Amino acid sequence: MVSSTRVYQIDLFRFLAAMAVVCYHFLYRGFKAGNMTLLRFDEIGSYFKYGYLGVDLFFIISGFVIAFSIKHLSLPRFLKSRFQRLYPVYWLCLILTTVVTYYFGAPRYTVTGGQFLANITMIQTLLGSDHIDGAYWSLYVEMKFYLLIALFLMVNYVRKISLDSMVCMWLLISSLRFVIGGTSVYTALHHFFILDWSSYFIAGILFYRIFSRGPKTVYFLLLAYCLFLSVYTSVGRINWLQRTFHEEFSSYVIGGTIIGFYMLMTLVALRKMESINNSKMVKIGMLTYPLYLLHQHIGFIVFNHLYPYINKYVLVGVVTLLLIGIAYMISDKIEPRILRWIRGQGKVTSDTK
């Protein structure tokens, strides 16, 4: 029986996506470009170079869970729920990362007071400030997605429109790259409507519509077009990847992985994965957010200090387990207490995100 408040398979997929990103950063990204870490894994690194695609799955999942969560929410409740879910843990992880960076990060990693203040907002990109941790870039994308959902709720309050209509309009705007791509108008639309990633969020919403309303043909047609856009934009990043890492990337692997994500979410939407819909997965799903926020720069800083003294495979394994443990403590012990204090009432329950 599917929980009325959570689809537990999503927690497992979110954790696996986070681990793919961790492996990508630790075993490939860190030493291949940007001089981020002295710990090198030349012999196995290329096996993990596609782990960055875990973020693509994150965005699909985000579309699904936000569509799940807004069905009974007003705009104020939506904004409150997003603030409570995102900011307290983000601020805690930001403080931890800032402290580690300030005391141990130099010369590769530094942080200033102004940078810290800008990062508190989570929209430091808009403010022209660098991220204290490189992984924060995706939070800005998520924030713009939440802004679009907030605008939908505002419009829906004044003039009732369906989520399906909103999805179709957004998908139409996402298609303008083929008509007016390269113009100043498209550039403005591109930034506001996050057109590099819109197909993933739209797909997530469509998967939820199938999950809640059944397998309607129109949803699958729209999903097929989302899949085309997702593969098109993902493969379009190959030139940047090859320039950055000086290594070949396969369009077949990238496209095949994106197709795999869509197939996986199709099974969820059609309720074909009930056998693994176990509430015990909540804990690993909840630790994913702090793990994602903490792992990159803290991990690299620890590697740079300890790599001469410890076997590199032991070091990366121990650091990964330690960060998972810290993330679990934050999500299971600290976050509930913070939320109880914010809400000023009873026991905190897990939300759908």
Contacts in CASP RR format, 6 or more apart in sequence:
PFRMAT RR
TARGET T0000
AUTHOR 0000-0000-0000
METHOD contacts of the structure
MODEL  1
MVSSTRVYQIDLFRFLAAMAVVCYHFLYRGFKAGNMTLLRFDEIGSYFKY
GYLGVDLFFIISGFVIAFSIKHLSLPRFLKSRFQRLYPVYWLCLILTTVV
TYYFGAPRYTVTGGQFLANITMIQTLLGSDHIDGAYWSLYVEMKFYLLIA
LFLMVNYVRKISLDSMVCMWLLISSLRFVIGGTSVYTALHHFFILDWSSY
FIAGILFYRIFSRGPKTVYFLLLAYCLFLSVYTSVGRINWLQRTFHEEFS
SYVIGGTIIGFYMLMTLVALRKMESINNSKMVKIGMLTYPLYLLHQHIGF
IVFNHLYPYINKYVLVGVVTLLLIGIAYMISDKIEPRILRWIRGQGKVTS
DTK
1 274 0 8 1.000
2 271 0 8 1.000
2 274 0 8 1.000
2 277 0 8 1.000
3 277 0 8 1.000
3 279 0 8 1.000
5 349 0 8 1.000
5 350 0 8 1.000
5 351 0 8 1.000
5 352 0 8 1.000
6 279 0 8 1.000
6 282 0 8 1.000
6 350 0 8 1.000
6 352 0 8 1.000
7 64 0 8 1.000
7 65 0 8 1.000
7 68 0 8 1.000
7 211 0 8 1.000
7 268 0 8 1.000
7 277 0 8 1.000
7 352 0 8 1.000
8 276 0 8 1.000
8 277 0 8 1.000
8 278 0 8 1.000
8 279 0 8 1.000
8 280 0 8 1.000
8 281 0 8 1.000
8 282 0 8 1.000
9 268 0 8 1.000
9 273 0 8 1.000
9 276 0 8 1.000
9 277 0 8 1.000
9 281 0 8 1.000
10 61 0 8 1.000
10 64 0 8 1.000
10 65 0 8 1.000
10 268 0 8 1.000
10 285 0 8 1.000
11 281 0 8 1.000
11 282 0 8 1.000
11 284 0 8 1.000
11 285 0 8 1.000
11 286 0 8 1.000
11 288 0 8 1.000
12 276 0 8 1.000
12 281 0 8 1.000
12 284 0 8 1.000
12 285 0 8 1.000
13 57 0 8 1.000
13 61 0 8 1.000
13 264 0 8 1.000
13 268 0 8 1.000
14 58 0 8 1.000
14 61 0 8 1.000
14 285 0 8 1.000
14 288 0 8 1.000
15 281 0 8 1.000
15 284 0 8 1.000
15 285 0 8 1.000
15 287 0 8 1.000
15 288 0 8 1.000
17 54 0 8 1.000
17 55 0 8 1.000
17 57 0 8 1.000
17 58 0 8 1.000
17 61 0 8 1.000
17 288 0 8 1.000
18 54 0 8 1.000
18 58 0 8 1.000
18 288 0 8 1.000
18 291 0 8 1.000
18 292 0 8 1.000
20 51 0 8 1.000
20 53 0 8 1.000
20 54 0 8 1.000
21 51 0 8 1.000
21 52 0 8 1.000
21 54 0 8 1.000
21 55 0 8 1.000
21 135 0 8 1.000
21 292 0 8 1.000
21 295 0 8 1.000
22 291 0 8 1.000
22 295 0 8 1.000
22 320 0 8 1.000
22 323 0 8 1.000
23 48 0 8 1.000
23 51 0 8 1.000
24 48 0 8 1.000
24 49 0 8 1.000
24 50 0 8 1.000
24 51 0 8 1.000
24 52 0 8 1.000
24 54 0 8 1.000
25 135 0 8 1.000
25 295 0 8 1.000
25 296 0 8 1.000
25 300 0 8 1.000
26 39 0 8 1.000
26 295 0 8 1.000
26 299 0 8 1.000
26 303 0 8 1.000
26 316 0 8 1.000
26 319 0 8 1.000
26 320 0 8 1.000
27 41 0 8 1.000
27 44 0 8 1.000
27 45 0 8 1.000
27 47 0 8 1.000
27 48 0 8 1.000
27 316 0 8 1.000
28 41 0 8 1.000
28 45 0 8 1.000
28 46 0 8 1.000
28 48 0 8 1.000
28 49 0 8 1.000
28 51 0 8 1.000
29 36 0 8 1.000
29 52 0 8 1.000
30 36 0 8 1.000
30 37 0 8 1.000
30 39 0 8 1.000
30 300 0 8 1.000
31 37 0 8 1.000
31 38 0 8 1.000
31 39 0 8 1.000
31 40 0 8 1.000
31 41 0 8 1.000
31 42 0 8 1.000
32 45 0 8 1.000
32 49 0 8 1.000
32 245 0 8 1.000
32 246 0 8 1.000
32 247 0 8 1.000
33 244 0 8 1.000
33 245 0 8 1.000
35 108 0 8 1.000
36 108 0 8 1.000
36 300 0 8 1.000
37 299 0 8 1.000
37 300 0 8 1.000
37 303 0 8 1.000
37 304 0 8 1.000
38 303 0 8 1.000
38 304 0 8 1.000
38 307 0 8 1.000
39 300 0 8 1.000
39 303 0 8 1.000
39 304 0 8 1.000
39 307 0 8 1.000
39 312 0 8 1.000
39 315 0 8 1.000
39 316 0 8 1.000
40 312 0 8 1.000
41 312 0 8 1.000
41 316 0 8 1.000
46 247 0 8 1.000
49 245 0 8 1.000
49 247 0 8 1.000
49 249 0 8 1.000
50 249 0 8 1.000
50 253 0 8 1.000
50 254 0 8 1.000
50 257 0 8 1.000
53 234 0 8 1.000
53 254 0 8 1.000
53 257 0 8 1.000
53 258 0 8 1.000
53 261 0 8 1.000
55 138 0 8 1.000
56 200 0 8 1.000
56 230 0 8 1.000
56 234 0 8 1.000
56 258 0 8 1.000
56 261 0 8 1.000
57 261 0 8 1.000
58 138 0 8 1.000
59 138 0 8 1.000
59 141 0 8 1.000
59 142 0 8 1.000
59 145 0 8 1.000
59 197 0 8 1.000
59 200 0 8 1.000
59 201 0 8 1.000
60 200 0 8 1.000
60 201 0 8 1.000
60 203 0 8 1.000
60 204 0 8 1.000
60 207 0 8 1.000
60 261 0 8 1.000
60 262 0 8 1.000
60 265 0 8 1.000
61 204 0 8 1.000
61 265 0 8 1.000
62 142 0 8 1.000
62 145 0 8 1.000
62 201 0 8 1.000
62 204 0 8 1.000
62 353 0 8 1.000
63 145 0 8 1.000
63 200 0 8 1.000
63 201 0 8 1.000
63 202 0 8 1.000
63 203 0 8 1.000
63 204 0 8 1.000
63 205 0 8 1.000
63 208 0 8 1.000
64 204 0 8 1.000
64 205 0 8 1.000
64 207 0 8 1.000
64 208 0 8 1.000
64 211 0 8 1.000
64 265 0 8 1.000
64 268 0 8 1.000
65 208 0 8 1.000
65 352 0 8 1.000
65 353 0 8 1.000
66 145 0 8 1.000
66 146 0 8 1.000
66 149 0 8 1.000
66 205 0 8 1.000
66 353 0 8 1.000
67 163 0 8 1.000
67 204 0 8 1.000
67 205 0 8 1.000
67 208 0 8 1.000
67 209 0 8 1.000
68 208 0 8 1.000
68 211 0 8 1.000
68 212 0 8 1.000
68 352 0 8 1.000
69 78 0 8 1.000
69 81 0 8 1.000
69 351 0 8 1.000
69 352 0 8 1.000
69 353 0 8 1.000
70 78 0 8 1.000
70 149 0 8 1.000
70 153 0 8 1.000
71 212 0 8 1.000
73 81 0 8 1.000
73 153 0 8 1.000
74 153 0 8 1.000
74 157 0 8 1.000
75 150 0 8 1.000
75 153 0 8 1.000
75 154 0 8 1.000
75 157 0 8 1.000
78 149 0 8 1.000
78 150 0 8 1.000
78 153 0 8 1.000
79 150 0 8 1.000
81 351 0 8 1.000
81 353 0 8 1.000
82 146 0 8 1.000
84 339 0 8 1.000
84 342 0 8 1.000
84 343 0 8 1.000
85 351 0 8 1.000
85 353 0 8 1.000
86 122 0 8 1.000
86 139 0 8 1.000
86 142 0 8 1.000
87 122 0 8 1.000
88 335 0 8 1.000
88 338 0 8 1.000
88 339 0 8 1.000
88 342 0 8 1.000
89 289 0 8 1.000
89 290 0 8 1.000
89 293 0 8 1.000
89 330 0 8 1.000
89 331 0 8 1.000
89 335 0 8 1.000
89 338 0 8 1.000
90 122 0 8 1.000
90 139 0 8 1.000
90 293 0 8 1.000
91 120 0 8 1.000
92 290 0 8 1.000
92 330 0 8 1.000
92 334 0 8 1.000
92 338 0 8 1.000
93 290 0 8 1.000
93 293 0 8 1.000
93 294 0 8 1.000
93 330 0 8 1.000
94 116 0 8 1.000
94 119 0 8 1.000
94 120 0 8 1.000
94 132 0 8 1.000
94 293 0 8 1.000
96 294 0 8 1.000
96 298 0 8 1.000
97 132 0 8 1.000
97 133 0 8 1.000
97 293 0 8 1.000
97 294 0 8 1.000
97 297 0 8 1.000
97 298 0 8 1.000
98 111 0 8 1.000
98 116 0 8 1.000
98 119 0 8 1.000
98 132 0 8 1.000
100 297 0 8 1.000
100 298 0 8 1.000
100 301 0 8 1.000
101 109 0 8 1.000
101 110 0 8 1.000
101 111 0 8 1.000
101 132 0 8 1.000
101 297 0 8 1.000
101 301 0 8 1.000
102 110 0 8 1.000
102 111 0 8 1.000
104 301 0 8 1.000
104 305 0 8 1.000
105 297 0 8 1.000
105 301 0 8 1.000
105 304 0 8 1.000
108 300 0 8 1.000
108 301 0 8 1.000
108 304 0 8 1.000
109 297 0 8 1.000
109 300 0 8 1.000
109 301 0 8 1.000
111 132 0 8 1.000
114 129 0 8 1.000
115 124 0 8 1.000
115 129 0 8 1.000
115 130 0 8 1.000
115 132 0 8 1.000
116 132 0 8 1.000
118 124 0 8 1.000
118 127 0 8 1.000
118 128 0 8 1.000
118 129 0 8 1.000
119 129 0 8 1.000
119 131 0 8 1.000
119 132 0 8 1.000
119 136 0 8 1.000
121 127 0 8 1.000
122 136 0 8 1.000
122 139 0 8 1.000
122 140 0 8 1.000
122 143 0 8 1.000
123 140 0 8 1.000
123 143 0 8 1.000
124 130 0 8 1.000
124 131 0 8 1.000
124 136 0 8 1.000
124 140 0 8 1.000
125 131 0 8 1.000
125 137 0 8 1.000
125 140 0 8 1.000
126 140 0 8 1.000
131 137 0 8 1.000
132 297 0 8 1.000
133 293 0 8 1.000
133 294 0 8 1.000
133 296 0 8 1.000
133 297 0 8 1.000
133 298 0 8 1.000
134 296 0 8 1.000
134 297 0 8 1.000
135 292 0 8 1.000
135 293 0 8 1.000
135 295 0 8 1.000
135 296 0 8 1.000
136 293 0 8 1.000
141 194 0 8 1.000
141 197 0 8 1.000
144 192 0 8 1.000
144 194 0 8 1.000
145 194 0 8 1.000
145 197 0 8 1.000
145 201 0 8 1.000
148 170 0 8 1.000
148 193 0 8 1.000
148 194 0 8 1.000
152 161 0 8 1.000
152 163 0 8 1.000
152 166 0 8 1.000
155 161 0 8 1.000
163 205 0 8 1.000
163 209 0 8 1.000
164 209 0 8 1.000
167 202 0 8 1.000
167 205 0 8 1.000
167 206 0 8 1.000
167 209 0 8 1.000
167 222 0 8 1.000
168 222 0 8 1.000
170 193 0 8 1.000
170 198 0 8 1.000
170 202 0 8 1.000
171 198 0 8 1.000
171 199 0 8 1.000
171 202 0 8 1.000
171 222 0 8 1.000
171 225 0 8 1.000
171 226 0 8 1.000
173 189 0 8 1.000
173 193 0 8 1.000
173 195 0 8 1.000
173 198 0 8 1.000
174 193 0 8 1.000
174 195 0 8 1.000
174 198 0 8 1.000
174 199 0 8 1.000
174 202 0 8 1.000
174 229 0 8 1.000
175 229 0 8 1.000
176 186 0 8 1.000
176 189 0 8 1.000
176 195 0 8 1.000
177 186 0 8 1.000
177 190 0 8 1.000
177 195 0 8 1.000
180 186 0 8 1.000
189 195 0 8 1.000
190 196 0 8 1.000
194 201 0 8 1.000
196 233 0 8 1.000
197 233 0 8 1.000
198 229 0 8 1.000
199 226 0 8 1.000
199 227 0 8 1.000
199 229 0 8 1.000
199 230 0 8 1.000
199 233 0 8 1.000
200 226 0 8 1.000
200 230 0 8 1.000
202 222 0 8 1.000
202 226 0 8 1.000
203 223 0 8 1.000
203 226 0 8 1.000
203 227 0 8 1.000
203 230 0 8 1.000
203 262 0 8 1.000
203 265 0 8 1.000
204 265 0 8 1.000
206 219 0 8 1.000
206 222 0 8 1.000
206 223 0 8 1.000
206 226 0 8 1.000
207 223 0 8 1.000
207 265 0 8 1.000
207 266 0 8 1.000
207 268 0 8 1.000
207 269 0 8 1.000
208 269 0 8 1.000
209 216 0 8 1.000
209 219 0 8 1.000
210 216 0 8 1.000
210 219 0 8 1.000
210 220 0 8 1.000
210 266 0 8 1.000
210 269 0 8 1.000
210 270 0 8 1.000
211 268 0 8 1.000
211 269 0 8 1.000
211 270 0 8 1.000
211 271 0 8 1.000
215 269 0 8 1.000
215 270 0 8 1.000
223 262 0 8 1.000
223 266 0 8 1.000
226 262 0 8 1.000
227 258 0 8 1.000
227 259 0 8 1.000
227 262 0 8 1.000
230 258 0 8 1.000
230 262 0 8 1.000
231 254 0 8 1.000
231 255 0 8 1.000
231 256 0 8 1.000
231 258 0 8 1.000
231 259 0 8 1.000
234 254 0 8 1.000
234 255 0 8 1.000
234 258 0 8 1.000
235 251 0 8 1.000
235 254 0 8 1.000
235 255 0 8 1.000
238 249 0 8 1.000
238 251 0 8 1.000
238 254 0 8 1.000
241 249 0 8 1.000
242 248 0 8 1.000
242 249 0 8 1.000
267 273 0 8 1.000
282 350 0 8 1.000
283 328 0 8 1.000
283 331 0 8 1.000
283 332 0 8 1.000
285 331 0 8 1.000
286 331 0 8 1.000
286 332 0 8 1.000
286 335 0 8 1.000
286 350 0 8 1.000
287 324 0 8 1.000
287 325 0 8 1.000
287 327 0 8 1.000
287 328 0 8 1.000
287 330 0 8 1.000
287 331 0 8 1.000
287 332 0 8 1.000
288 327 0 8 1.000
289 327 0 8 1.000
289 331 0 8 1.000
290 326 0 8 1.000
290 327 0 8 1.000
290 330 0 8 1.000
290 331 0 8 1.000
291 323 0 8 1.000
291 324 0 8 1.000
291 327 0 8 1.000
294 323 0 8 1.000
294 326 0 8 1.000
294 327 0 8 1.000
295 320 0 8 1.000
295 323 0 8 1.000
298 323 0 8 1.000
299 319 0 8 1.000
299 323 0 8 1.000
302 315 0 8 1.000
302 319 0 8 1.000
303 315 0 8 1.000
303 316 0 8 1.000
303 319 0 8 1.000
306 315 0 8 1.000
307 315 0 8 1.000
310 318 0 8 1.000
336 347 0 8 1.000
336 348 0 8 1.000
339 348 0 8 1.000
340 346 0 8 1.000
340 347 0 8 1.000
340 348 0 8 1.000
END
